[in-house]
Amino acid sequence: MTKIFLARHGESEANQRGIMESRLDSSLTSKGVRQVEYLASRLKEEELHFIYTSPSSRATKTAEMIRDKREVTLIKDEELYEIDLGPWDGLTPEEAKKNNPTQYHKFRNNPKLYKPEKGENFFDVQKRAIAFLSRIIEHHKDQTVLIVSHGAVLKLMMCYFKGETIDNFWDDPLFGNTSLSLVYVRNNEYLIELDANTSHLPEGIRHLQNMTII
Protein backbone atom coordinates (compact mmCIF):
# COMPACT_ATOMS: atom_id res chain seq x y z
CA MET A 1 0.00 0.00 0.00
CA THR A 2 1.30 3.44 -0.94
CA LYS A 3 1.08 6.23 1.61
CA ILE A 4 0.89 9.81 0.30
CA PHE A 5 1.14 12.88 2.51
CA LEU A 6 0.12 16.23 1.02
CA ALA A 7 1.31 19.36 2.82
CA ARG A 8 1.02 23.06 2.10
CA HIS A 9 3.95 25.37 2.80
CA GLY A 10 4.12 27.57 5.88
CA GLU A 11 2.90 31.15 5.91
CA SER A 12 4.73 33.31 3.37
CA GLU A 13 5.22 37.06 3.41
CA ALA A 14 2.53 37.34 0.72
CA ASN A 15 0.10 35.27 2.82
CA GLN A 16 0.76 37.56 5.76
CA ARG A 17 -0.04 40.62 3.65
CA GLY A 18 -3.18 39.07 2.11
CA ILE A 19 -1.68 39.02 -1.37
CA MET A 20 -2.44 36.45 -4.07
CA GLU A 21 0.80 34.69 -4.90
CA SER A 22 1.49 32.08 -7.55
CA ARG A 23 4.82 32.30 -9.37
CA LEU A 24 6.08 35.20 -7.30
CA ASP A 25 8.21 33.85 -4.51
CA SER A 26 8.14 35.46 -1.09
CA SER A 27 9.91 33.84 1.86
CA LEU A 28 8.41 32.17 4.90
CA THR A 29 7.58 34.50 7.77
CA SER A 30 8.73 33.78 11.31
CA LYS A 31 5.20 32.51 11.93
CA GLY A 32 5.49 30.31 8.86
CA VAL A 33 8.73 28.82 10.17
CA ARG A 34 7.02 28.00 13.47
CA GLN A 35 4.13 26.38 11.62
CA VAL A 36 6.56 24.19 9.70
CA GLU A 37 8.35 23.23 12.91
CA TYR A 38 5.06 21.89 14.29
CA LEU A 39 4.35 20.04 11.04
CA ALA A 40 7.87 18.58 11.01
CA SER A 41 7.38 17.38 14.58
CA ARG A 42 4.15 15.67 13.56
CA LEU A 43 5.92 13.85 10.72
CA LYS A 44 9.22 13.09 12.47
CA GLU A 45 8.36 9.43 13.16
CA GLU A 46 7.21 8.78 9.59
CA GLU A 47 9.56 6.77 7.39
CA LEU A 48 9.53 8.97 4.29
CA HIS A 49 11.02 7.40 1.17
CA PHE A 50 10.77 10.47 -1.09
CA ILE A 51 9.84 14.13 -0.75
CA TYR A 52 8.57 16.05 -3.77
CA THR A 53 8.25 19.82 -3.60
CA SER A 54 7.27 22.79 -5.69
CA PRO A 55 10.41 24.72 -6.72
CA SER A 56 9.02 27.88 -5.07
CA SER A 57 11.23 28.73 -2.11
CA ARG A 58 8.32 28.85 0.37
CA ALA A 59 7.58 25.20 -0.47
CA THR A 60 11.20 24.10 -0.79
CA LYS A 61 12.08 25.60 2.60
CA THR A 62 9.11 23.79 4.12
CA ALA A 63 10.21 20.49 2.57
CA GLU A 64 13.81 20.94 3.69
CA MET A 65 12.75 21.67 7.27
CA ILE A 66 10.60 18.53 7.36
CA ARG A 67 13.41 16.42 5.93
CA ASP A 68 15.87 17.88 8.46
CA LYS A 69 18.74 15.39 8.89
CA ARG A 70 16.94 12.40 7.40
CA GLU A 71 18.58 10.82 4.38
CA VAL A 72 15.55 11.24 2.15
CA THR A 73 15.70 12.19 -1.52
CA LEU A 74 14.10 15.61 -2.10
CA ILE A 75 12.96 16.36 -5.64
CA LYS A 76 11.79 19.71 -7.01
CA ASP A 77 9.05 19.24 -9.60
CA GLU A 78 7.56 22.06 -11.70
CA GLU A 79 4.20 20.28 -11.86
CA LEU A 80 3.80 21.27 -8.20
CA TYR A 81 3.96 25.03 -8.85
CA GLU A 82 0.91 27.02 -7.75
CA ILE A 83 -1.75 27.94 -10.32
CA ASP A 84 -0.33 30.65 -12.57
CA LEU A 85 -2.45 33.73 -11.82
CA GLY A 86 -1.00 35.78 -14.66
CA PRO A 87 -1.58 39.53 -14.08
CA TRP A 88 -3.18 38.86 -10.69
CA ASP A 89 0.06 37.54 -9.22
CA GLY A 90 0.99 39.90 -6.40
CA LEU A 91 -2.40 41.61 -6.16
CA THR A 92 -4.83 41.62 -3.27
CA PRO A 93 -8.21 39.97 -3.95
CA GLU A 94 -9.78 43.43 -4.10
CA GLU A 95 -7.25 44.56 -6.75
CA ALA A 96 -7.80 41.36 -8.77
CA LYS A 97 -11.56 41.92 -8.67
CA LYS A 98 -11.10 45.48 -9.87
CA ASN A 99 -8.73 44.30 -12.61
CA ASN A 100 -11.31 41.93 -14.11
CA PRO A 101 -14.63 41.70 -12.22
CA THR A 102 -16.15 39.09 -14.55
CA GLN A 103 -13.23 36.66 -14.37
CA TYR A 104 -12.81 37.21 -10.64
CA HIS A 105 -16.45 36.31 -10.05
CA LYS A 106 -15.97 33.10 -12.02
CA PHE A 107 -12.72 32.37 -10.17
CA ARG A 108 -14.46 32.59 -6.80
CA ASN A 109 -17.96 31.33 -7.62
CA ASN A 110 -17.84 29.15 -10.72
CA PRO A 111 -14.24 27.98 -11.16
CA LYS A 112 -14.94 25.74 -14.15
CA LEU A 113 -15.81 28.87 -16.15
CA TYR A 114 -12.69 30.80 -15.11
CA LYS A 115 -10.62 31.27 -18.29
CA PRO A 116 -7.98 34.01 -17.99
CA GLU A 117 -6.25 35.42 -21.05
CA LYS A 118 -2.88 34.83 -19.38
CA GLY A 119 -1.93 32.22 -16.81
CA GLU A 120 -3.72 28.97 -16.05
CA ASN A 121 -7.31 27.95 -15.52
CA PHE A 122 -8.32 25.25 -13.04
CA PHE A 123 -8.45 22.57 -15.73
CA ASP A 124 -4.81 23.29 -16.61
CA VAL A 125 -3.78 22.79 -13.00
CA GLN A 126 -6.00 19.74 -12.57
CA LYS A 127 -4.38 18.11 -15.62
CA ARG A 128 -0.83 18.49 -14.35
CA ALA A 129 -1.78 17.59 -10.76
CA ILE A 130 -3.40 14.32 -11.86
CA ALA A 131 -0.50 13.52 -14.19
CA PHE A 132 1.90 14.04 -11.29
CA LEU A 133 -0.13 11.84 -8.93
CA SER A 134 -0.37 9.08 -11.54
CA ARG A 135 3.41 9.11 -11.86
CA ILE A 136 3.89 8.99 -8.08
CA ILE A 137 1.46 6.11 -7.67
CA GLU A 138 3.10 4.17 -10.50
CA HIS A 139 6.70 4.68 -9.37
CA HIS A 140 6.37 4.50 -5.58
CA LYS A 141 4.31 1.41 -4.88
CA ASP A 142 4.35 0.46 -1.18
CA GLN A 143 6.38 3.53 -0.26
CA THR A 144 5.62 6.67 1.75
CA VAL A 145 5.84 9.94 -0.18
CA LEU A 146 5.49 13.52 1.02
CA ILE A 147 4.30 16.15 -1.46
CA VAL A 148 4.81 19.81 -0.51
CA SER A 149 2.93 22.26 -2.69
CA HIS A 150 0.34 25.05 -2.74
CA GLY A 151 -3.32 25.59 -1.94
CA ALA A 152 -4.86 25.24 -5.41
CA VAL A 153 -2.73 22.28 -6.50
CA LEU A 154 -3.32 20.36 -3.28
CA LYS A 155 -7.05 21.05 -3.29
CA LEU A 156 -7.36 19.71 -6.84
CA MET A 157 -5.38 16.62 -5.85
CA MET A 158 -7.82 15.98 -3.01
CA CYS A 159 -10.76 16.53 -5.38
CA TYR A 160 -9.25 13.81 -7.56
CA PHE A 161 -8.87 11.39 -4.66
CA LYS A 162 -12.48 12.07 -3.59
CA GLY A 163 -13.89 11.73 -7.11
CA GLU A 164 -15.00 15.37 -7.04
CA THR A 165 -14.89 17.97 -9.81
CA ILE A 166 -13.63 21.53 -10.15
CA ASP A 167 -17.09 22.62 -8.97
CA ASN A 168 -15.98 21.44 -5.51
CA PHE A 169 -12.81 23.52 -5.46
CA TRP A 170 -13.99 26.04 -2.85
CA ASP A 171 -15.69 23.48 -0.63
CA ASP A 172 -14.33 22.98 2.86
CA PRO A 173 -11.83 21.96 3.99
CA LEU A 174 -9.43 24.38 2.33
CA PHE A 175 -5.67 24.12 2.66
CA GLY A 176 -4.40 26.57 5.26
CA ASN A 177 -0.67 26.95 5.82
CA THR A 178 0.94 23.59 6.71
CA SER A 179 -2.37 21.77 6.32
CA LEU A 180 -1.75 18.04 6.05
CA SER A 181 -3.64 15.36 4.14
CA LEU A 182 -2.96 11.64 4.13
CA VAL A 183 -4.16 9.25 1.44
CA TYR A 184 -3.55 5.49 1.23
CA VAL A 185 -3.49 3.97 -2.25
CA ARG A 186 -4.13 0.28 -2.87
CA ASN A 187 -5.40 -1.42 -6.03
CA ASN A 188 -6.51 1.89 -7.52
CA GLU A 189 -8.61 2.67 -4.45
CA TYR A 190 -8.04 5.68 -2.21
CA LEU A 191 -8.53 5.81 1.53
CA ILE A 192 -8.42 9.33 2.96
CA GLU A 193 -7.29 9.49 6.59
CA LEU A 194 -6.55 13.24 6.83
CA ASP A 195 -7.96 16.08 4.76
CA ALA A 196 -6.31 19.51 5.08
CA ASN A 197 -5.82 18.89 8.79
CA THR A 198 -4.13 21.48 11.02
CA SER A 199 -4.51 19.85 14.43
CA HIS A 200 -0.72 19.97 14.84
CA LEU A 201 -0.87 23.79 15.03
CA PRO A 202 -1.68 25.73 18.19
CA GLU A 203 -4.72 27.94 17.63
CA GLY A 204 -2.63 31.11 17.68
CA ILE A 205 -0.63 30.31 14.55
CA ARG A 206 -3.31 28.86 12.32
CA HIS A 207 -3.89 31.12 9.35
CA LEU A 208 -6.65 30.75 6.79
CA GLN A 209 -8.29 33.78 5.25
CA ASN A 210 -10.45 33.59 2.16
CA MET A 211 -7.68 34.06 -0.37
CA THR A 212 -4.55 33.00 1.43
CA ILE A 213 -4.98 29.45 0.16
CA ILE A 214 -3.51 30.80 -3.08
Backbone bond lengths (Angstrom), bond angles and torsions (degrees), N, CA, C in turn:
res aa  C-N    CA-C-N  psi(-1)  N-CA   C-N-CA  omega(-1)  CA-C   N-CA-C  phi
1 M - - - 1.467 - - 1.526 108.99 -
2 T 1.301 116.22 134.16 1.464 122.36 179.15 1.529 109.34 -92.02
3 K 1.313 115.13 139.63 1.463 121.78 -177.13 1.530 107.48 -117.98
4 I 1.321 116.88 119.59 1.463 121.25 -176.76 1.522 110.14 -119.39
5 F 1.325 115.43 118.20 1.466 121.39 171.61 1.522 108.74 -95.88
6 L 1.324 116.59 137.23 1.462 122.66 174.59 1.520 107.81 -119.29
7 A 1.325 117.27 124.35 1.468 120.49 -177.74 1.525 110.49 -132.76
8 R 1.312 115.59 138.78 1.461 120.32 173.06 1.528 109.23 -90.54
9 H 1.307 115.79 150.97 1.466 121.83 179.15 1.523 111.50 -62.70
10 G 1.323 115.85 164.26 1.461 121.29 175.35 1.518 111.42 -71.24
11 E 1.320 115.37 171.68 1.463 120.24 -178.55 1.523 111.36 -57.44
12 S 1.325 116.16 129.52 1.466 121.93 176.47 1.520 109.68 -98.91
13 E 1.325 115.84 169.45 1.465 120.17 177.22 1.524 110.79 -60.38
14 A 1.336 117.22 -36.61 1.467 120.51 177.97 1.527 110.81 -66.83
15 N 1.338 117.21 -41.86 1.471 120.07 176.12 1.519 110.34 -57.64
16 Q 1.309 116.00 -44.54 1.461 121.41 -178.12 1.531 111.09 -60.26
17 R 1.314 116.09 -36.43 1.465 121.37 -177.45 1.525 112.81 -88.51
18 G 1.345 117.92 -1.89 1.454 120.84 -179.48 1.510 113.53 72.99
19 I 1.338 115.84 32.25 1.462 121.64 -177.22 1.526 109.74 -103.68
20 M 1.323 116.12 141.38 1.460 121.09 174.82 1.525 108.26 -75.64
21 E 1.313 116.08 127.63 1.465 120.22 -174.64 1.523 109.92 -134.76
22 S 1.316 115.82 124.28 1.463 119.17 175.21 1.519 109.89 -120.90
23 R 1.313 118.49 -80.42 1.467 120.13 -178.64 1.521 112.54 -90.07
24 L 1.326 117.94 -13.79 1.460 118.64 168.02 1.515 108.45 -64.28
25 D 1.315 117.46 161.07 1.466 117.45 -165.83 1.517 111.60 -141.52
26 S 1.319 116.98 76.52 1.457 119.60 176.08 1.525 110.21 -82.08
27 S 1.318 115.64 158.96 1.464 122.29 -176.30 1.525 110.88 -82.54
28 L 1.328 115.58 166.69 1.453 120.67 172.37 1.524 109.64 -66.92
29 T 1.313 116.41 143.63 1.465 120.87 171.89 1.529 108.93 -81.49
30 S 1.315 116.32 172.63 1.466 119.45 175.33 1.528 109.85 -61.63
31 K 1.325 116.38 -37.27 1.467 120.35 175.65 1.528 110.47 -64.02
32 G 1.321 116.39 -40.58 1.456 120.40 178.08 1.518 112.14 -61.69
33 V 1.323 116.33 -40.34 1.468 120.77 177.59 1.522 110.16 -62.34
34 R 1.315 117.34 -42.22 1.470 120.48 178.32 1.522 110.92 -64.14
35 Q 1.318 116.81 -40.29 1.460 120.27 177.42 1.528 110.84 -59.24
36 V 1.330 115.75 -44.62 1.464 120.01 -179.73 1.522 110.62 -65.76
37 E 1.305 118.11 -36.47 1.462 120.73 177.78 1.528 110.74 -60.00
38 Y 1.328 117.16 -41.29 1.465 120.16 177.22 1.530 111.01 -67.08
39 L 1.327 116.98 -40.40 1.465 120.10 177.69 1.524 110.51 -64.56
40 A 1.328 116.84 -43.56 1.466 120.58 179.20 1.526 111.06 -60.61
41 S 1.331 115.88 -39.42 1.461 119.90 178.04 1.530 110.70 -63.22
42 R 1.320 116.14 -38.92 1.467 119.96 179.16 1.525 111.54 -64.47
43 L 1.323 116.48 -32.96 1.471 121.08 -175.58 1.527 113.75 -97.43
44 K 1.325 117.94 1.29 1.470 119.97 -169.87 1.524 113.25 -64.54
45 E 1.330 118.50 -26.21 1.461 120.91 -179.37 1.531 112.24 -90.37
46 E 1.319 117.33 -4.18 1.461 120.60 -179.78 1.530 110.60 -78.84
47 E 1.300 116.26 135.55 1.464 121.23 176.06 1.536 108.08 -86.47
48 L 1.314 115.61 92.19 1.460 120.94 -179.36 1.513 109.90 -84.55
49 H 1.328 116.75 129.48 1.474 120.23 178.32 1.531 111.87 -91.52
50 F 1.333 116.69 -34.62 1.464 121.23 178.24 1.526 108.88 -146.55
51 I 1.334 115.01 148.35 1.460 121.50 172.11 1.528 107.28 -123.19
52 Y 1.318 115.95 125.96 1.465 121.79 174.75 1.521 108.02 -111.51
53 T 1.324 116.05 137.73 1.459 119.58 -178.04 1.523 111.80 -139.51
54 S 1.313 115.01 149.53 1.459 120.61 166.64 1.527 108.47 -59.13
55 P 1.339 117.83 144.89 1.470 119.96 177.56 1.519 114.12 -69.21
56 S 1.333 118.91 -13.53 1.467 120.59 178.40 1.518 109.77 -59.30
57 S 1.321 117.26 138.49 1.466 120.09 -171.71 1.522 112.50 -63.07
58 R 1.341 118.38 -31.69 1.464 119.78 179.39 1.529 111.30 -64.34
59 A 1.343 116.56 -32.36 1.465 120.74 176.42 1.527 111.26 -81.62
60 T 1.329 116.29 -43.02 1.461 120.11 -179.30 1.518 111.66 -61.61
61 K 1.344 116.95 -42.33 1.460 121.00 177.87 1.522 110.30 -62.02
62 T 1.323 116.84 -41.56 1.461 121.23 177.28 1.525 110.51 -60.00
63 A 1.334 116.57 -46.77 1.465 121.17 -179.12 1.523 111.26 -63.65
64 E 1.317 116.54 -41.78 1.467 120.38 -179.41 1.521 111.51 -65.42
65 M 1.329 117.21 -38.22 1.456 120.43 178.57 1.527 111.26 -66.70
66 I 1.323 116.88 -37.78 1.467 120.00 178.15 1.523 110.09 -68.62
67 R 1.327 116.29 -41.60 1.474 118.60 178.91 1.511 110.67 -63.61
68 D 1.324 118.05 -42.61 1.457 123.80 179.46 1.530 109.49 53.91
69 K 1.318 117.95 -122.70 1.468 121.41 -176.27 1.526 113.37 -96.74
70 R 1.327 116.33 5.07 1.464 119.10 179.50 1.524 110.78 -70.28
71 E 1.295 116.23 142.79 1.465 121.39 178.05 1.530 108.85 -85.40
72 V 1.319 114.49 75.20 1.456 121.56 -178.61 1.525 108.30 -121.50
73 T 1.325 116.60 133.20 1.460 120.38 178.35 1.525 110.14 -67.67
74 L 1.331 116.26 128.60 1.462 122.68 179.10 1.525 107.89 -114.02
75 I 1.324 115.90 123.30 1.462 121.52 -174.65 1.523 110.26 -120.96
76 K 1.327 116.70 127.22 1.460 121.64 174.67 1.530 108.24 -87.87
77 D 1.320 116.50 129.13 1.467 120.92 -176.33 1.526 109.47 -131.69
78 E 1.325 117.00 123.66 1.464 121.52 -176.03 1.521 112.83 -66.57
79 E 1.328 118.63 -18.80 1.456 120.37 177.57 1.531 111.51 -68.51
80 L 1.335 116.60 -11.73 1.456 121.32 -179.78 1.529 112.95 -96.81
81 Y 1.337 117.93 2.75 1.463 120.18 173.70 1.531 110.59 -58.52
82 E 1.331 116.40 152.24 1.453 121.31 175.45 1.531 110.20 -65.62
83 I 1.343 116.45 159.24 1.459 121.31 174.97 1.527 109.22 -51.13
84 D 1.316 116.30 133.20 1.462 121.38 179.64 1.532 108.52 -77.54
85 L 1.322 115.87 111.41 1.461 121.63 -176.48 1.518 113.67 -86.49
86 G 1.325 117.28 1.53 1.456 119.73 178.01 1.519 112.00 57.59
87 P 1.342 118.28 -128.16 1.473 121.00 -176.22 1.532 113.90 -69.26
88 W 1.316 117.73 -11.27 1.466 119.99 177.53 1.517 112.96 -82.52
89 D 1.305 117.33 -11.44 1.468 120.07 -176.70 1.533 109.57 -62.93
90 G 1.318 116.25 118.92 1.455 121.02 -179.16 1.512 114.32 96.70
91 L 1.334 117.44 -0.29 1.464 120.79 178.48 1.526 110.52 -95.25
92 T 1.310 116.38 159.04 1.459 120.50 167.97 1.529 107.60 -77.80
93 P 1.328 118.59 161.88 1.472 119.76 175.16 1.528 112.32 -55.79
94 E 1.324 116.72 -38.82 1.464 119.91 179.92 1.533 111.15 -63.45
95 E 1.334 116.86 -40.26 1.473 120.88 178.94 1.523 110.52 -68.65
96 A 1.333 117.52 -38.62 1.466 120.87 178.33 1.528 110.46 -64.48
97 K 1.318 116.17 -40.42 1.469 120.64 178.50 1.515 110.80 -63.38
98 K 1.315 116.18 -41.31 1.462 120.80 178.50 1.525 110.86 -67.44
99 N 1.329 117.10 -35.90 1.461 122.68 -179.76 1.527 111.85 -62.24
100 N 1.341 115.91 -42.11 1.469 120.03 -179.06 1.528 108.84 -155.41
101 P 1.338 117.24 84.87 1.468 120.97 -174.97 1.528 113.86 -57.33
102 T 1.326 117.10 -38.94 1.469 120.14 -177.44 1.520 111.22 -65.78
103 Q 1.339 116.16 -49.60 1.463 119.58 -179.42 1.529 111.18 -67.31
104 Y 1.321 116.74 -35.56 1.467 118.56 179.78 1.529 110.41 -65.19
105 H 1.310 117.02 -40.01 1.469 120.33 177.69 1.528 110.31 -60.83
106 K 1.317 116.54 -42.81 1.470 119.74 178.14 1.524 110.76 -66.02
107 F 1.318 116.80 -40.96 1.464 121.96 178.97 1.524 110.86 -55.61
108 R 1.331 115.65 -44.28 1.467 120.50 -174.74 1.527 114.31 -88.74
109 N 1.321 117.17 -26.02 1.473 119.72 -170.81 1.514 115.05 -119.59
110 N 1.311 117.33 -21.78 1.472 120.12 -179.91 1.527 108.53 -148.43
111 P 1.348 116.82 69.41 1.461 120.68 -168.34 1.522 115.00 -58.91
112 K 1.322 118.68 -24.82 1.470 118.59 179.51 1.527 112.12 -68.56
113 L 1.339 116.55 -18.79 1.466 120.15 179.23 1.524 113.07 -96.43
114 Y 1.325 116.84 -2.97 1.472 121.05 -179.26 1.519 109.25 -72.97
115 K 1.345 117.22 115.36 1.452 121.95 -178.01 1.527 109.58 -137.79
116 P 1.320 117.53 85.04 1.472 120.57 -177.89 1.518 111.72 -71.10
117 E 1.326 115.98 154.04 1.462 119.87 176.83 1.518 110.81 -69.27
118 K 1.322 116.88 -34.00 1.465 121.31 177.76 1.520 108.74 -127.15
119 G 1.322 116.43 148.99 1.451 120.10 -178.03 1.515 111.40 95.81
120 E 1.326 116.45 -158.16 1.455 122.21 -176.19 1.523 111.14 -116.14
121 N 1.326 115.45 150.20 1.458 119.54 166.93 1.532 108.31 -98.01
122 F 1.326 116.96 177.13 1.460 120.15 -174.93 1.526 111.99 -68.09
123 F 1.320 117.84 -29.31 1.459 120.25 177.43 1.528 111.18 -66.99
124 D 1.343 116.24 -36.94 1.470 120.21 176.59 1.530 110.51 -59.55
125 V 1.319 115.53 -46.60 1.467 120.23 -178.10 1.523 110.57 -69.28
126 Q 1.319 116.35 -40.81 1.468 120.47 178.22 1.533 110.49 -58.63
127 K 1.319 116.66 -42.39 1.469 120.76 -178.21 1.518 111.50 -61.50
128 R 1.343 116.91 -46.30 1.470 117.75 -178.29 1.528 111.76 -74.73
129 A 1.343 116.79 -31.13 1.467 119.45 178.17 1.524 111.04 -65.81
130 I 1.333 117.09 -43.23 1.467 120.58 179.85 1.522 110.40 -68.86
131 A 1.334 117.03 -39.81 1.471 119.86 177.37 1.524 110.72 -60.41
132 F 1.330 116.31 -41.06 1.461 120.69 178.26 1.525 110.70 -63.76
133 L 1.331 117.38 -47.99 1.461 120.26 -179.74 1.522 111.98 -61.39
134 S 1.320 116.86 -39.94 1.468 120.17 178.95 1.524 110.72 -60.86
135 R 1.325 115.88 -39.32 1.466 120.32 178.34 1.524 111.38 -67.03
136 I 1.334 116.55 -41.13 1.461 120.55 179.48 1.523 110.70 -64.02
137 I 1.318 116.22 -45.95 1.463 120.64 -178.90 1.526 111.36 -63.63
138 E 1.331 116.12 -37.60 1.466 120.15 -179.83 1.520 112.13 -70.18
139 H 1.331 117.44 -40.52 1.463 121.36 -171.06 1.523 114.48 -94.82
140 H 1.307 118.37 -8.35 1.475 120.00 -175.44 1.529 112.15 -129.41
141 K 1.314 115.31 45.26 1.460 119.56 179.06 1.527 109.90 -60.84
142 D 1.321 116.13 134.77 1.467 123.64 177.28 1.527 113.00 61.67
143 Q 1.318 116.46 26.50 1.461 120.73 175.69 1.532 109.16 -119.85
144 T 1.330 114.78 168.55 1.467 121.16 176.49 1.521 108.74 -109.82
145 V 1.318 116.20 124.14 1.465 122.60 -175.25 1.528 109.30 -123.84
146 L 1.312 115.67 136.08 1.465 121.91 173.04 1.520 108.85 -107.15
147 I 1.328 116.17 129.90 1.461 122.91 176.78 1.526 107.97 -114.51
148 V 1.325 116.88 122.39 1.465 121.80 178.71 1.525 108.19 -112.08
149 S 1.318 116.05 119.11 1.460 118.76 -175.24 1.530 109.90 -149.51
150 H 1.326 115.59 -145.16 1.469 122.62 -169.52 1.524 110.86 -125.43
151 G 1.343 115.18 167.83 1.448 120.95 -171.51 1.516 115.50 -55.71
152 A 1.332 118.23 -49.11 1.461 120.31 -176.07 1.523 111.26 -68.98
153 V 1.316 116.75 -44.60 1.469 120.98 -178.96 1.524 110.26 -61.32
154 L 1.318 116.99 -47.71 1.458 120.96 -177.29 1.527 111.59 -66.49
155 K 1.326 117.05 -38.66 1.458 119.79 178.02 1.518 110.78 -62.75
156 L 1.327 117.99 -42.04 1.458 121.00 179.40 1.521 111.61 -68.53
157 M 1.318 117.57 -31.87 1.469 120.37 173.25 1.520 110.55 -63.37
158 M 1.334 116.54 -44.23 1.460 119.40 179.97 1.529 110.97 -68.21
159 C 1.324 117.93 -34.81 1.466 120.02 174.06 1.522 110.15 -59.50
160 Y 1.323 116.49 -39.77 1.465 120.86 178.42 1.525 110.84 -63.56
161 F 1.314 116.83 -47.95 1.462 120.21 -179.60 1.530 111.95 -62.34
162 K 1.337 116.83 -32.01 1.469 121.10 -178.89 1.533 113.08 -86.76
163 G 1.335 116.77 -6.92 1.458 119.65 -175.77 1.511 112.47 74.30
164 E 1.342 116.77 25.43 1.461 121.52 179.87 1.531 110.08 -96.50
165 T 1.328 115.59 171.90 1.458 121.36 -178.47 1.528 110.25 -112.94
166 I 1.318 115.34 179.73 1.461 121.18 177.95 1.536 110.97 -61.52
167 D 1.325 117.01 -24.51 1.468 120.07 175.80 1.520 111.82 -58.20
168 N 1.337 117.08 -24.61 1.462 121.66 -177.74 1.526 113.48 -91.57
169 F 1.332 116.59 6.55 1.464 119.57 -171.85 1.520 112.93 -55.84
170 W 1.326 118.48 -43.33 1.464 121.07 -175.05 1.526 113.25 -90.17
171 D 1.316 117.05 5.69 1.465 119.58 177.71 1.526 110.22 -69.79
172 D 1.309 116.66 148.38 1.456 120.75 172.09 1.529 110.22 -70.00
173 P 1.343 117.42 150.02 1.465 126.47 0.30 1.524 111.75 -85.34
174 L 1.322 115.98 145.89 1.453 122.74 173.86 1.528 109.19 -96.68
175 F 1.312 115.53 159.03 1.462 120.34 -177.22 1.525 111.09 -86.13
176 G 1.331 116.89 99.92 1.451 120.58 168.60 1.517 109.80 -75.41
177 N 1.322 116.28 175.30 1.467 120.10 -179.77 1.519 110.85 -61.13
178 T 1.320 115.18 131.85 1.481 127.02 -176.41 1.523 113.25 59.96
179 S 1.328 117.99 21.03 1.464 119.57 169.66 1.523 109.34 -57.69
180 L 1.324 115.47 146.67 1.467 121.06 -175.41 1.524 110.06 -129.24
181 S 1.321 115.62 129.36 1.461 122.08 172.20 1.523 108.53 -116.90
182 L 1.321 115.27 154.03 1.458 120.82 177.61 1.517 108.48 -138.26
183 V 1.342 115.44 124.57 1.459 122.17 -178.83 1.525 108.85 -128.08
184 Y 1.338 115.84 130.39 1.462 121.63 173.67 1.520 108.19 -98.27
185 V 1.330 116.10 136.88 1.463 121.43 -178.94 1.529 108.92 -120.29
186 R 1.333 115.24 124.29 1.465 120.11 176.83 1.519 109.24 -150.07
187 N 1.327 115.45 124.66 1.468 121.28 178.10 1.528 112.35 52.16
188 N 1.335 114.39 45.95 1.467 121.44 178.09 1.528 113.44 62.58
189 E 1.319 116.79 20.47 1.456 121.38 173.89 1.525 109.08 -114.83
190 Y 1.326 116.17 147.49 1.460 121.29 -175.11 1.527 109.94 -119.33
191 L 1.314 115.08 127.57 1.453 121.48 175.19 1.520 108.16 -113.77
192 I 1.327 116.51 116.97 1.461 121.29 -177.45 1.522 109.38 -94.99
193 E 1.336 116.30 118.45 1.460 120.95 178.82 1.530 111.56 -98.36
194 L 1.337 116.88 -36.67 1.459 121.79 177.60 1.523 108.61 -130.02
195 D 1.325 116.16 143.83 1.460 120.55 179.63 1.523 109.32 -136.91
196 A 1.338 115.74 101.58 1.473 122.03 179.92 1.518 111.31 51.33
197 N 1.305 115.70 48.55 1.467 122.41 -174.93 1.527 110.69 -87.25
198 T 1.339 116.19 137.51 1.467 120.66 178.19 1.528 111.54 -126.69
199 S 1.321 117.34 27.55 1.465 119.90 -176.92 1.527 112.52 -67.42
200 H 1.342 116.96 -13.82 1.467 120.19 177.09 1.528 112.17 -76.51
201 L 1.332 117.40 -13.19 1.467 121.08 -176.65 1.521 111.27 -96.37
202 P 1.318 117.64 133.85 1.470 119.61 168.95 1.526 109.40 -61.42
203 E 1.306 116.90 150.42 1.467 121.36 -174.91 1.522 112.40 -54.08
204 G 1.328 116.92 -35.34 1.454 120.56 -174.07 1.513 115.60 -68.94
205 I 1.340 118.38 -16.55 1.466 118.16 -178.80 1.525 112.41 -119.92
206 R 1.320 116.33 16.42 1.462 118.72 169.67 1.518 107.53 -77.95
207 H 1.328 115.94 146.37 1.467 118.18 -174.28 1.514 108.87 -148.71
208 L 1.315 116.97 106.17 1.467 119.93 177.00 1.516 109.39 -146.57
209 Q 1.322 116.32 96.62 1.450 121.06 171.51 1.528 107.61 -98.00
210 N 1.310 116.80 173.52 1.454 120.18 -173.17 1.520 113.79 -53.64
211 M 1.327 117.25 -42.62 1.458 118.34 -172.89 1.520 113.41 -110.47
212 T 1.297 119.21 2.74 1.459 117.78 -178.67 1.515 112.44 -80.11
213 I 1.350 118.10 2.05 1.460 117.67 172.39 1.526 110.37 -77.68
214 I 1.321 116.97 -6.41 1.465 120.27 177.13 1.527 108.51 -127.60
